[in-house]
Amino acid sequence: MAKRIISIAVAAIMFIGAIVATSFGSRASRIEQAWENISYIPTTTTSATRSQTTTGTTIPPFLAPGYWVTTVPDGPFKTTSQGQSTESTTQTTTSVSTTIATTSPQTTTTTRPTTTTTKPTTTKPTTTTTRPTTTTTTRPTTTTTQAKPLNINIQYSKNALLYDVTSGKVLFEKNANSKCYPASTTKLLTVSVALYYMTSDTVITVGDEINMIGYDSSVCGLKQGYVMTLGQLIAGLMMNSGNDAAYTIAVNVGRYVAGYSGMSNVAAVNYFVSLMNRFAQKLGATSSNFVTPDGYHDPNHYSTVHDLLIIAQEAMKHQLVRNLASTYEMTISTLSGQWLTFKNTNSLLNKSSEFYYPYATGLKTGMTYGAGYCLVTTATKDDRTLIAIAMGASNDKGRCTDTINMLNAGFDI
């Protein structure tokens, strides 16, 4: 009897052991299966994501140190939306990357380096070395040879240049690549950047950013609370040379491009200026640096007449700019009901001025004590268009006289 009880107990224990082993085995295979399901996620995202997420998500990306220079929308510059979508995808992948890093680093990591080393060595260096050589040799040569034919007496301006838009030739230059201070001719770049990102019918409310202007600034009469279109602001900027309009444009375009309406005035202006610098570089105006949207004097705010020629040509692509630059006087009604009269500061457009020039069609004046009197002029006669730039004269008479001499010599060819 005792033997029978013992054999039944042993059989029961063996039966229970078999059940436990089976369930443990299936649980282990389920765990193994789960890991297999996870491990198919590529670890390539892990390394890429890690480097990008270090910027952090607590502050908007455009307020991060160094953003002004490195993350400005690239040209065609409207890549902000792409930049933002990259950041949002990185946030989603971070949680995955920490789990997966241990699973299959060896497979993916070894493959990547091999691909990376091959590409840069063969293709890229070859293209890069060829391009600089062509560009550097071509530009200087054309400029100097084309400048020789004309001998113009420039008495008052430190820097000058005459360019034939129709033929694409530089007819005359004086210190064309020397540093000069652009003063309000800067606004040609301001308007180009603004119209690149916004349409002229965009509605803007003037804010307290107009108090950021220098005490002796030229203004177009804006008051806080005025509601205007961007086109109306550009009229005040181009004709009256309004620094108040420059700051209103800079703050609103800066916030719009950054996608952050709560941006402070100072941050928005800084951001806009970074767009200006990037835009100028992309155009090829590489010897310039801009610090303000209005050109108010700053030793670090400089250009060359060669760069200003490039910037002027870009601004002239806009019909709105050409229309305003050639208009001497205009009265507008703001969307909020105020009447404003703008008068062009360019004496060559003023019929009652001794410097009135019938062929003049624009473009922009500038004056600060550091820069002297500056003038970028466009003129058209007999289907030929010329651009004359005179910088650093001691008065309005000097810049106008030098400009008229250049234009007359150019049209006489």
SETI-942308 format. One record per residue: x, z, y of N, C-alpha, C in turn; residue in one letter. Coordinates in pm, whole numbers, plus 50000, padded with zeros to 5 digits. Example, Ala and Ser with C-alpha at 12.3 -4.5 7.8 and 13.67 -1.06 7.14 Angstrom:
<atoms>
    nx    nz    ny   cax   caz   cay    cx    cz    cy dolum
 51319 50780 49431 51230 50780 49550 51320 50780 49670     A
 51285 50708 49775 51367 50714 49894 51290 50787 50003     S
</atoms>
This chain:
<atoms>
    nx    nz    ny   cax   caz   cay    cx    cz    cy dolum
 50083 50000 49879 50000 50000 50000 50086 50000 50126     M
 50187 50087 50125 50280 50095 50241 50350 49963 50262     A
 50391 49898 50151 50461 49770 50163 50371 49667 50226     K
 50242 49670 50187 50148 49571 50241 50131 49587 50391     R
 50121 49716 50435 50105 49743 50580 50227 49693 50657     I
 50348 49718 50602 50472 49675 50669 50475 49524 50681     I
 50437 49451 50572 50445 49304 50578 50344 49249 50678     S
 50225 49312 50689 50126 49268 50789 50180 49290 50930     I
 50246 49407 50954 50302 49437 51088 50410 49336 51125     A
 50498 49303 51027 50607 49206 51053 50547 49070 51088     V
 50443 49028 51014 50379 48899 51042 50319 48898 51182     A
 50256 49012 51218 50194 49020 51353 50299 49009 51462     A
 50412 49079 51443 50521 49075 51543 50575 48933 51558     I
 50593 48865 51444 50644 48728 51449 50546 48636 51520     M
 50417 48657 51496 50315 48573 51560 50318 48591 51713     F
 50325 48720 51756 50330 48750 51902 50454 48689 51964     I
 50569 48700 51892 50694 48643 51943 50685 48494 51964     G
 50617 48427 51868 50602 48281 51879 50521 48244 52003     A
 50412 48323 52029 50328 48294 52149 50409 48313 52277     I
 50482 48422 52285 50563 48451 52406 50664 48341 52429     V
 50733 48299 52320 50837 48194 52332 50776 48066 52384     A
 50656 48033 52327 50593 47908 52371 50559 47912 52518     T
 50494 48022 52564 50455 48028 52706 50576 48029 52797     S
 50682 48097 52760 50805 48101 52841 50865 47960 52852     F
 50863 47888 52736 50918 47752 52735 50842 47661 52826     G
 50705 47669 52820 50627 47580 52907 50645 47616 53053     S
 50658 47749 53084 50681 47791 53223 50815 47739 53274     R
 50917 47747 53186 51051 47698 53224 51047 47549 53249     A
 50971 47476 53162 50967 47331 53184 50891 47299 53312     S
 50787 47385 53347 50716 47364 53472 50807 47386 53591     R
 50891 47490 53586 50987 47517 53696 51084 47401 53711     I
 51132 47355 53592 51227 47244 53594 51162 47120 53656     E
 51034 47096 53616 50961 46981 53670 50946 46992 53822     Q
 50917 47113 53870 50900 47134 54015 51027 47100 54090     A
 51141 47142 54038 51270 47110 54103 51294 46960 54104     W
 51254 46895 53990 51271 46749 53986 51187 46683 54094     E
 51063 46738 54113 50976 46681 54215 51035 46696 54354     N
 51102 46807 54379 51161 46830 54512 51287 46745 54531     I
 51367 46733 54427 51499 46676 54447 51500 46528 54481     S
 51382 46459 54472 51383 46316 54508 51394 46296 54659     Y
 51364 46403 54738 51371 46388 54885 51516 46366 54923     I
 51545 46256 54996 51685 46222 55024 51750 46324 55116     P
 51874 46358 55087 51945 46453 55172 52004 46386 55294     T
 51989 46254 55302 52041 46185 55420 51980 46241 55547     T
 51848 46274 55542 51785 46329 55661 51844 46463 55699     T
 51896 46534 55599 51945 46670 55626 52058 46672 55727     T
 52162 46593 55700 52278 46597 55791 52242 46545 55928     S
 52161 46436 55932 52123 46380 56061 52039 46478 56140     A
 51944 46541 56068 51852 46631 56136 51923 46751 56192     T
 52016 46805 56116 52085 46927 56160 52149 46908 56296     R
 52223 46795 56311 52294 46774 56437 52198 46759 56553     S
 52079 46698 56528 51987 46677 56638 51908 46800 56675     Q
 51879 46885 56578 51793 46999 56608 51865 47111 56679     T
 51998 47105 56687 52068 47215 56753 52033 47227 56900     T
 51982 47115 56961 51943 47123 57102 51836 47228 57125     T
 51756 47255 57023 51655 47360 57034 51525 47305 57088     G
 51417 47375 57059 51287 47326 57104 51225 47420 57206     T
 51299 47520 57251 51239 47618 57340 51227 47566 57482     T
 51318 47475 57526 51308 47419 57661 51291 47269 57652     I
 51225 47205 57752 51212 47059 57748 51350 46996 57743     P
 51367 46885 57668 51500 46827 57647 51568 46785 57775     P
 51489 46741 57878 51553 46692 58000 51607 46804 58087     F
 51581 46931 58048 51640 47042 58123 51764 47094 58052     L
 51796 47036 57937 51915 47080 57863 52041 47038 57938     A
 52148 47119 57934 52271 47085 58007 52324 46950 57964     P
 52366 46870 58062 52425 46740 58033 52323 46630 58009     G
 52193 46664 58017 52091 46562 57988 52096 46449 58089     Y
 52124 46487 58215 52119 46387 58323 52203 46264 58290     W
 52318 46289 58231 52409 46177 58207 52382 46109 58074     V
 52359 46189 57969 52363 46130 57836 52229 46080 57785     T
 52118 46143 57825 51994 46106 57761 51899 46033 57853     T
 51951 45977 57960 51867 45899 58050 51819 45775 57977     V
 51691 45735 57994 51641 45616 57926 51734 45498 57943     P
 51762 45429 57830 51860 45323 57828 51795 45189 57854     D
 51878 45083 57886 51815 44966 57936 51798 44856 57834     G
 51684 44785 57818 51564 44818 57895 51535 44968 57881     P
 51530 45034 57999 51549 45178 58003 51432 45259 57951     F
 51317 45197 57925 51199 45275 57888 51205 45322 57743     K
 51306 45400 57709 51317 45450 57573 51283 45597 57562     T
 51229 45654 57670 51197 45797 57667 51103 45829 57552     T
 50999 45744 57534 50902 45773 57428 50969 45773 57292     S
 51065 45680 57272 51136 45679 57145 51216 45805 57128     Q
 51280 45848 57235 51358 45971 57229 51273 46089 57192     G
 51151 46096 57248 51064 46209 57219 51016 46203 57074     Q
 50984 46080 57026 50936 46074 56888 51046 46114 56791     S
 51173 46082 56824 51282 46125 56737 51285 46276 56729     T
 51268 46343 56841 51274 46489 56840 51160 46548 56759     E
 51039 46487 56772 50928 46545 56697 50948 46527 56547     S
 51008 46412 56505 51033 46397 56362 51137 46494 56313     T
 51238 46522 56396 51341 46616 56354 51281 46753 56329     T
 51184 46793 56413 51126 46926 56395 51056 46935 56259     Q
 50991 46826 56215 50922 46831 56088 51019 46841 55972     T
 51131 46771 55981 51221 46766 55867 51311 46886 55853     T
 51325 46969 55958 51419 47081 55948 51390 47174 55832     T
 51259 47209 55811 51227 47303 55705 51268 47247 55570     S
 51256 47116 55551 51295 47055 55425 51446 47062 55408     V
 51518 47035 55518 51662 47020 55506 51730 47146 55455     S
 51683 47265 55495 51750 47387 55449 51733 47408 55300     T
 51614 47371 55245 51590 47390 55102 51671 47292 55019     T
 51679 47170 55067 51734 47065 54985 51885 47060 54985     I
 51945 47113 55088 52091 47101 55103 52164 47137 54976     A
 52115 47236 54898 52185 47280 54778 52158 47191 54658     T
 52047 47112 54662 52006 47042 54542 52095 46924 54508     T
 52105 46828 54604 52184 46710 54568 52278 46666 54677     S
 52359 46756 54732 52448 46712 54838 52549 46611 54791     P
 52593 46624 54663 52707 46542 54620 52669 46395 54616     Q
 52547 46367 54561 52513 46227 54547 52509 46156 54680     T
 52430 46213 54775 52411 46140 54900 52534 46141 54987     T
 52601 46256 54997 52714 46266 55091 52826 46170 55057     T
 52855 46153 54928 52967 46065 54894 52936 45921 54928     T
 52808 45879 54910 52775 45740 54940 52791 45710 55088     T
 52741 45799 55176 52741 45773 55320 52875 45744 55383     R
 52974 45836 55366 53104 45807 55426 53156 45668 55398     P
 53134 45619 55270 53190 45489 55237 53131 45380 55327     T
 52996 45384 55342 52934 45282 55426 52983 45290 55568     T
 52992 45413 55622 53030 45430 55762 53169 45375 55791     T
 53264 45401 55701 53401 45356 55730 53412 45205 55733     T
 53334 45136 55645 53348 44991 55643 53300 44928 55771     T
 53180 44968 55820 53120 44900 55934 53203 44903 56061     K
 53236 45023 56114 53312 45023 56239 53439 44941 56236     P
 53516 44948 56122 53648 44887 56124 53641 44737 56141     T
 53551 44671 56063 53556 44527 56067 53483 44467 56185     T
 53353 44502 56201 53275 44429 56299 53296 44473 56441     T
 53269 44602 56470 53260 44645 56609 53384 44626 56693     K
 53502 44680 56649 53619 44663 56734 53643 44519 56778     P
 53618 44420 56685 53646 44283 56721 53563 44241 56840     T
 53429 44269 56835 53343 44230 56946 53384 44298 57075     T
 53412 44430 57068 53443 44504 57190 53569 44452 57259     T
 53672 44421 57181 53795 44378 57245 53778 44243 57315     T
 53696 44154 57254 53680 44023 57317 53607 44034 57449     T
 53495 44108 57454 53412 44111 57574 53482 44157 57700     R
 53544 44279 57699 53612 44320 57821 53706 44215 57878     P
 53780 44145 57788 53879 44050 57838 53810 43942 57919     T
 53698 43888 57863 53631 43781 57937 53579 43829 58070     T
 53510 43944 58071 53449 43990 58195 53551 44016 58303     T
 53658 44089 58268 53752 44128 58371 53821 44008 58435     T
 53857 43912 58352 53928 43799 58412 53837 43713 58496     T
 53712 43692 58451 53625 43600 58524 53591 43649 58662     T
 53535 43773 58673 53480 43817 58802 53577 43814 58918     R
 53692 43884 58908 53782 43882 59021 53824 43742 59064     P
 53850 43652 58966 53897 43519 59001 53795 43447 59086     T
 53668 43444 59039 53568 43372 59116 53553 43428 59255     T
 53552 43561 59268 53530 43622 59399 53638 43579 59497     T
 53766 43588 59461 53872 43558 59557 53876 43411 59594     T
 53864 43321 59496 53871 43179 59531 53754 43136 59617     T
 53636 43191 59591 53520 43151 59669 53523 43208 59809     Q
 53596 43317 59829 53599 43379 59961 53695 43308 60057     A
 53787 43227 60005 53889 43165 60091 53839 43067 60196     K
 53743 42976 60163 53709 42870 60259 53669 42917 60399     P
 53599 43030 60409 53550 43073 60541 53643 43176 60606     L
 53672 43154 60732 53751 43251 60808 53663 43303 60920     N
 53606 43422 60900 53510 43477 60997 53573 43597 61065     I
 53554 43605 61194 53608 43718 61270 53511 43836 61263     N
 53544 43934 61180 53462 44055 61168 53529 44162 61254     I
 53472 44188 61369 53537 44278 61465 53500 44425 61445     Q
 53378 44450 61400 53327 44587 61409 53310 44658 61273     Y
 53289 44584 61169 53257 44644 61039 53382 44661 60954     S
 53390 44775 60886 53506 44802 60799 53500 44723 60669     K
 53379 44701 60621 53359 44628 60496 53253 44522 60519     N
 53275 44403 60466 53178 44296 60488 53181 44196 60372     A
 53070 44124 60357 53061 44024 60251 52951 43925 60286     L
 52974 43798 60254 52872 43695 60273 52855 43621 60141     L
 52731 43612 60096 52702 43554 59964 52594 43449 59976     Y
 52617 43335 59913 52518 43228 59910 52434 43242 59783     D
 52310 43285 59799 52221 43307 59684 52192 43175 59614     V
 52176 43069 59694 52140 42939 59638 52247 42884 59545     T
 52373 42893 59588 52482 42838 59505 52544 42943 59413     S
 52518 43072 59442 52576 43180 59363 52722 43205 59395     G
 52764 43170 59518 52906 43184 59555 52926 43289 59665     K
 53035 43364 59653 53077 43453 59761 53154 43368 59861     V
 53105 43364 59986 53166 43276 60087 53272 43349 60170     L
 53257 43480 60180 53351 43557 60261 53346 43703 60217     F
 53461 43770 60224 53458 43914 60198 53572 43984 60273     E
 53543 44107 60307 53644 44193 60371 53633 44332 60309     K
 53740 44378 60245 53740 44508 60176 53617 44525 60086     N
 53588 44419 60011 53464 44416 59933 53462 44517 59819     A
 53580 44556 59771 53585 44651 59660 53635 44789 59702     N
 53647 44811 59832 53688 44943 59883 53566 45033 59894     S
 53589 45162 59875 53479 45259 59881 53419 45264 60022     K
 53287 45264 60030 53218 45284 60158 53095 45369 60132     C
 53041 45427 60239 52922 45511 60225 52799 45428 60259     Y
 52703 45420 60166 52592 45325 60184 52480 45370 60278     P
 52475 45501 60311 52366 45554 60395 52231 45506 60338     A
 52139 45461 60425 52003 45428 60378 51993 45295 60305     S
 52101 45217 60296 52095 45098 60211 52080 45140 60064     T
 52106 45269 60038 52079 45330 59906 51936 45305 59863     T
 51844 45299 59960 51702 45288 59930 51666 45159 59857     K
 51756 45061 59861 51734 44938 59783 51737 44971 59634     L
 51824 45065 59597 51830 45109 59458 51711 45200 59425     L
 51678 45289 59518 51563 45380 59500 51436 45302 59469     T
 51412 45195 59547 51290 45117 59529 51293 45040 59397     V
 51410 44991 59357 51419 44916 59231 51391 45007 59111     S
 51446 45128 59115 51422 45223 59005 51274 45262 59001     V
 51216 45289 59118 51074 45328 59124 50985 45219 59066     A
 51009 45094 59106 50924 44984 59060 50953 44945 58915     L
 51065 44990 58864 51093 44966 58723 51002 45052 58635     Y
 50978 45176 58679 50903 45270 58596 50755 45281 58634     Y
 50719 45247 58757 50580 45263 58802 50532 45134 58868     M
 50402 45114 58866 50346 44999 58938 50316 45040 59082     T
 50309 44941 59171 50294 44971 59313 50159 45033 59347     S
 50060 45020 59256 49929 45079 59285 49913 45221 59227     D
 50022 45277 59174 50017 45415 59124 49983 45511 59239     T
 49889 45601 59216 49845 45694 59321 49933 45820 59318     V
 49983 45858 59435 50076 45972 59447 50028 46064 59560     I
 50032 46194 59535 50000 46291 59640 50130 46349 59695     T
 50146 46342 59827 50267 46394 59891 50268 46547 59879     V
 50381 46601 59836 50393 46746 59819 50499 46806 59909     G
 50540 46928 59877 50636 46997 59963 50779 46946 59945     D
 50797 46844 59860 50931 46784 59845 50978 46720 59975     E
 50885 46690 60066 50926 46628 60194 51007 46726 60279     I
 51004 46855 60243 51085 46953 60316 51231 46954 60270     N
 51264 46873 60169 51400 46869 60117 51492 46779 60199     M
 51436 46704 60294 51515 46608 60370 51608 46678 60469     I
 51714 46608 60511 51807 46662 60611 51738 46677 60746     G
 51788 46769 60828 51722 46800 60955 51718 46682 61051     Y
 51815 46591 61042 51822 46478 61134 51782 46346 61065     D
 51697 46356 60964 51658 46238 60885 51563 46147 60960     S
 51568 46019 60926 51464 45926 60972 51343 45947 60879     S
 51222 45945 60937 51102 45973 60859 50995 45867 60886     V
 50893 45864 60801 50782 45771 60824 50651 45846 60849     C
 50659 45976 60872 50541 46053 60916 50453 46108 60806     G
 50507 46131 60687 50425 46185 60578 50396 46334 60600     L
 50279 46377 60557 50241 46518 60559 50197 46558 60418     K
 50219 46685 60387 50179 46735 60255 50029 46717 60236     Q
 49989 46664 60121 49847 46644 60092 49801 46500 60111     G
 49883 46416 60180 49847 46275 60193 49842 46212 60054     Y
 49738 46131 60031 49728 46060 59904 49755 45911 59932     V
 49855 45855 59864 49899 45719 59894 49933 45646 59764     M
 49942 45515 59774 49992 45439 59659 50145 45435 59669     T
 50209 45405 59556 50354 45389 59557 50393 45277 59653     L
 50315 45169 59657 50342 45057 59749 50344 45101 59894     G
 50251 45189 59933 50248 45240 60071 50371 45325 60101     Q
 50411 45406 60004 50532 45487 60020 50655 45398 60035     L
 50658 45289 59959 50772 45196 59968 50775 45128 60105     I
 50656 45104 60164 50651 45047 60299 50719 45141 60399     A
 50687 45270 60391 50751 45369 60479 50900 45383 60451     G
 50938 45367 60324 51078 45377 60282 51159 45259 60335     L
 51105 45137 60320 51179 45016 60356 51177 44987 60507     M
 51064 45010 60571 51051 44970 60711 51102 45080 60806     M
 51043 45199 60795 51085 45312 60881 51212 45379 60831     N
 51254 45342 60711 51366 45408 60643 51338 45558 60625     S
 51215 45587 60582 51169 45726 60572 51233 45804 60457     G
 51311 45905 60492 51368 45992 60389 51259 46076 60321     N
 51151 46105 60397 51039 46179 60337 50977 46097 60224     D
 50964 45965 60244 50911 45878 60139 51006 45873 60019     A
 51136 45873 60046 51236 45868 59938 51222 45988 59846     A
 51203 46108 59905 51192 46229 59822 51059 46235 59747     Y
 50952 46188 59809 50823 46187 59740 50828 46091 59621     T
 50889 45975 59643 50904 45879 59534 50991 45938 59423     I
 51105 45995 59461 51200 46049 59362 51136 46157 59275     A
 51066 46251 59337 51006 46362 59262 50898 46312 59166     V
 50813 46222 59214 50701 46176 59131 50746 46082 59019     N
 50840 45994 59049 50891 45905 58943 50972 45988 58842     V
 51051 46083 58893 51130 46169 58804 51043 46244 58705     G
 50935 46306 58754 50844 46379 58665 50775 46285 58566     R
 50738 46169 58616 50666 46073 58530 50755 46025 58415     Y
 50877 45986 58447 50966 45934 58343 51005 46045 58245     V
 51027 46166 58299 51063 46279 58212 50946 46326 58128     A
 50824 46293 58171 50706 46334 58096 50677 46482 58111     G
 50714 46538 58226 50697 46683 58247 50651 46708 58390     Y
 50518 46724 58408 50462 46737 58542 50499 46870 58608     S
 50541 46969 58528 50577 47099 58583 50721 47109 58630     G
 50793 47000 58627 50933 46997 58669 50946 47037 58815     M
 51043 47120 58849 51063 47161 58989 51109 47042 59072     S
 51092 47052 59203 51136 46944 59293 51283 46910 59274     N
 51366 47015 59269 51511 46994 59258 51545 46924 59126     V
 51486 46971 59017 51514 46911 58885 51465 46766 58881     A
 51349 46739 58941 51294 46603 58940 51381 46509 59022     A
 51430 46556 59137 51518 46472 59220 51649 46445 59145     V
 51706 46549 59084 51829 46530 59007 51810 46431 58893     N
 51695 46441 58829 51666 46351 58719 51654 46207 58769     Y
 51584 46190 58882 51568 46057 58941 51704 45998 58980     F
 51790 46080 59038 51923 46033 59078 52003 45989 58955     V
 51985 46061 58844 52054 46018 58721 52002 45882 58674     S
 51872 45857 58695 51817 45724 58664 51878 45619 58754     L
 51897 45653 58881 51959 45560 58976 52100 45521 58930     M
 52179 45621 58893 52317 45595 58850 52321 45511 58724     N
 52232 45543 58630 52230 45466 58506 52186 45322 58532     R
 52087 45308 58618 52035 45175 58654 52145 45091 58720     F
 52217 45152 58814 52326 45081 58883 52434 45037 58785     A
 52470 45126 58693 52571 45092 58591 52525 44974 58507     Q
 52398 44975 58467 52345 44867 58385 52344 44734 58460     K
 52323 44740 58591 52324 44618 58671 52466 44561 58686     L
 52566 44650 58671 52705 44608 58690 52767 44665 58815     G
 52692 44751 58887 52746 44817 59007 52823 44941 58963     A
 52941 44918 58907 53014 45024 58837 53109 45104 58926     T
 53122 45065 59053 53212 45138 59143 53136 45231 59237     S
 53012 45263 59200 52925 45342 59287 52888 45474 59221     S
 52853 45571 59303 52798 45697 59255 52695 45746 59357     N
 52577 45784 59307 52469 45824 59397 52432 45970 59373     F
 52406 46040 59482 52378 46183 59477 52239 46215 59531     V
 52189 46130 59620 52058 46153 59682 51975 46025 59674     T
 51840 46037 59681 51756 45916 59677 51745 45846 59811     P
 51790 45914 59920 51774 45856 60054 51905 45810 60118     D
 52019 45845 60057 52148 45803 60111 52204 45898 60217     G
 52140 46013 60233 52191 46112 60330 52337 46144 60294     Y
 52421 46156 60394 52565 46155 60368 52611 46269 60277     H
 52692 46229 60179 52758 46322 60087 52887 46252 60044     D
 53001 46324 60047 53127 46258 60010 53127 46197 59870     P
 53040 46248 59781 53034 46194 59645 52928 46085 59629     N
 52868 46047 59740 52766 45941 59739 52830 45817 59801     H
 52871 45722 59718 52949 45609 59772 52920 45482 59693     Y
 52966 45370 59749 52948 45241 59684 53056 45146 59734     S
 53040 45016 59708 53125 44912 59765 53031 44799 59809     T
 53077 44710 59896 52986 44601 59936 52960 44508 59818     V
 53055 44499 59728 53035 44417 59608 52920 44475 59524     H
 52919 44606 59506 52810 44671 59431 52677 44659 59506     D
 52682 44674 59639 52559 44665 59718 52498 44525 59710     L
 52582 44425 59696 52532 44288 59676 52450 44281 59547     L
 52501 44340 59441 52431 44341 59312 52297 44415 59325     I
 52301 44531 59393 52180 44613 59410 52077 44541 59497     I
 52125 44473 59603 52035 44399 59692 51964 44286 59617     A
 52038 44215 59533 51979 44106 59456 51870 44157 59360     Q
 51893 44275 59303 51793 44333 59214 51666 44367 59292     E
 51682 44428 59410 51565 44466 59492 51486 44342 59535     A
 51559 44232 59562 51493 44109 59608 51406 44043 59502     M
 51420 44086 59378 51336 44029 59272 51190 44067 59289     K
 51164 44172 59365 51027 44222 59383 50964 44158 59508     H
 50852 44091 59487 50779 44027 59598 50742 44131 59705     Q
 50700 44249 59661 50662 44356 59753 50779 44391 59847     L
 50897 44404 59792 51015 44438 59872 51045 44325 59972     V
 51038 44201 59926 51065 44088 60015 50965 44083 60130     R
 50838 44108 60098 50734 44106 60203 50757 44215 60307     N
 50783 44338 60259 50800 44451 60351 50927 44437 60433     L
 51035 44390 60369 51164 44379 60438 51161 44276 60550     A
 51070 44179 60539 51064 44073 60642 50958 44102 60749     S
 50886 44214 60734 50780 44250 60830 50835 44347 60934     T
 50808 44319 61061 50861 44407 61166 50772 44529 61190     Y
 50639 44510 61188 50549 44623 61216 50425 44614 61128     E
 50374 44730 61086 50257 44733 60996 50184 44865 61011     M
 50051 44861 61010 49971 44984 61011 49894 44991 60879     T
 49898 45106 60816 49828 45123 60688 49730 45240 60695     I
 49633 45238 60606 49542 45351 60592 49567 45413 60455     S
 49601 45541 60453 49629 45609 60325 49498 45627 60248     T
 49507 45657 60121 49388 45678 60039 49312 45803 60082     L
 49384 45894 60150 49318 46016 60197 49269 46002 60342     S
 49280 45880 60398 49215 45851 60526 49301 45857 60650     G
 49431 45878 60640 49518 45882 60759 49571 45741 60791     Q
 49595 45716 60920 49652 45588 60963 49799 45610 60997     W
 49882 45523 60943 50027 45533 60969 50081 45397 61013     L
 50162 45397 61117 50225 45273 61162 50374 45276 61130     T
 50420 45172 61063 50562 45162 61027 50626 45050 61108     F
 50747 45077 61157 50822 44977 61236 50957 44958 61172     K
 50997 44833 61150 51122 44804 61083 51241 44839 61172     N
 51342 44901 61114 51461 44943 61189 51565 44830 61202     T
 51532 44712 61148 51625 44599 61151 51608 44519 61281     N
 51707 44526 61370 51699 44458 61501 51689 44306 61487     S
 51738 44250 61378 51734 44105 61359 51592 44053 61341     L
 51497 44144 61312 51357 44106 61295 51275 44129 61422     L
 51333 44195 61518 51262 44235 61641 51275 44125 61746     N
 51165 44058 61776 51169 43944 61868 51210 43983 62010     K
 51193 44109 62045 51232 44152 62179 51375 44206 62184     S
 51446 44199 62071 51584 44249 62066 51682 44135 62097     S
 51795 44170 62158 51898 44068 62185 51960 44016 62055     E
 51938 44088 61947 51997 44048 61819 51895 43980 61726     F
 51780 43944 61782 51679 43877 61699 51738 43750 61638     Y
 51717 43735 61507 51771 43619 61435 51655 43551 61363     Y
 51617 43431 61406 51493 43369 61356 51490 43343 61205     P
 51608 43335 61143 51611 43305 60999 51616 43432 60912     Y
 51623 43548 60976 51634 43673 60900 51505 43704 60825     A
 51521 43750 60700 51404 43785 60617 51414 43928 60564     T
 51507 44006 60612 51525 44144 60565 51671 44183 60580     G
 51722 44290 60530 51666 44355 60411 51662 44507 60432     L
 51777 44570 60468 51778 44716 60483 51891 44761 60574     K
 51855 44852 60664 51955 44915 60752 52000 45048 60694     T
 52107 45103 60751 52153 45236 60712 52241 45294 60822     G
 52233 45425 60841 52320 45490 60939 52330 45639 60912     M
 52453 45688 60895 52482 45830 60900 52615 45841 60974     T
 52647 45962 61018 52774 45977 61090 52894 45951 61000     Y
 52879 45980 60872 52988 45953 60778 53001 45807 60742     G
 52887 45736 60736 52887 45596 60691 52903 45498 60806     A
 52865 45540 60927 52858 45446 61038 52730 45363 61029     G
 52726 45254 61102 52608 45166 61102 52624 45058 60995     Y
 52524 45046 60909 52531 44954 60795 52410 44861 60798     C
 52428 44742 60742 52318 44646 60740 52335 44549 60622     L
 52232 44542 60539 52226 44440 60434 52117 44343 60478     V
 52157 44217 60503 52064 44119 60561 52043 44001 60467     T
 51918 43955 60461 51889 43829 60393 51837 43731 60498     T
 51874 43605 60485 51828 43503 60579 51812 43371 60504     A
 51710 43293 60542 51684 43164 60478 51671 43055 60582     T
 51742 42944 60559 51738 42828 60650 51759 42702 60566     K
 51674 42605 60584 51686 42477 60511 51701 42498 60360     D
 51615 42580 60305 51614 42606 60160 51741 42673 60108     D
 51820 42728 60197 51937 42806 60154 51917 42950 60193     R
 51946 43043 60101 51934 43186 60129 52071 43250 60122     T
 52104 43328 60225 52231 43400 60230 52206 43549 60234     L
 52301 43626 60181 52300 43772 60197 52429 43810 60270     I
 52413 43880 60382 52529 43928 60458 52527 44080 60457     A
 52643 44141 60428 52652 44288 60425 52761 44332 60522     I
 52723 44419 60614 52819 44473 60712 52810 44626 60707     A
 52922 44691 60682 52923 44838 60663 53027 44902 60754     M
 52992 45021 60805 53090 45104 60876 53115 45064 61020     G
 53020 44997 61086 53036 44967 61229 53007 45093 61311     A
 53048 45092 61436 53030 45214 61516 52897 45218 61589     S
 52823 45106 61590 52690 45106 61654 52608 44988 61602     N
 52482 44981 61648 52392 44875 61603 52442 44738 61647     D
 52496 44732 61768 52549 44604 61820 52658 44550 61727     K
 52747 44639 61680 52858 44597 61594 52809 44538 61462     G
 52715 44608 61395 52670 44558 61265 52590 44429 61280     R
 52512 44417 61390 52432 44296 61411 52521 44177 61448     C
 52619 44200 61534 52710 44092 61576 52786 44036 61455     T
 52845 44124 61375 52918 44080 61257 52828 44005 61159     D
 52705 44055 61143 52610 43992 61051 52574 43851 61098     T
 52542 43837 61227 52504 43706 61281 52621 43607 61271     I
 52742 43655 61297 52861 43567 61282 52875 43516 61140     N
 52855 43605 61043 52866 43565 60903 52756 43464 60867     M
 52633 43492 60907 52522 43403 60873 52539 43265 60936     L
 52577 43261 61062 52599 43132 61130 52707 43050 61060     N
 52817 43118 61026 52927 43049 60956 52881 42997 60819     A
 52800 43077 60751 52751 43037 60619 52656 42918 60625     G
 52565 42919 60723 52470 42808 60735 52534 42681 60788     F
 52648 42693 60855 52717 42576 60911 52795 42495 60808     D
 52811 42549 60688 52890 42480 60584 52817 42351 60542     I
</atoms>
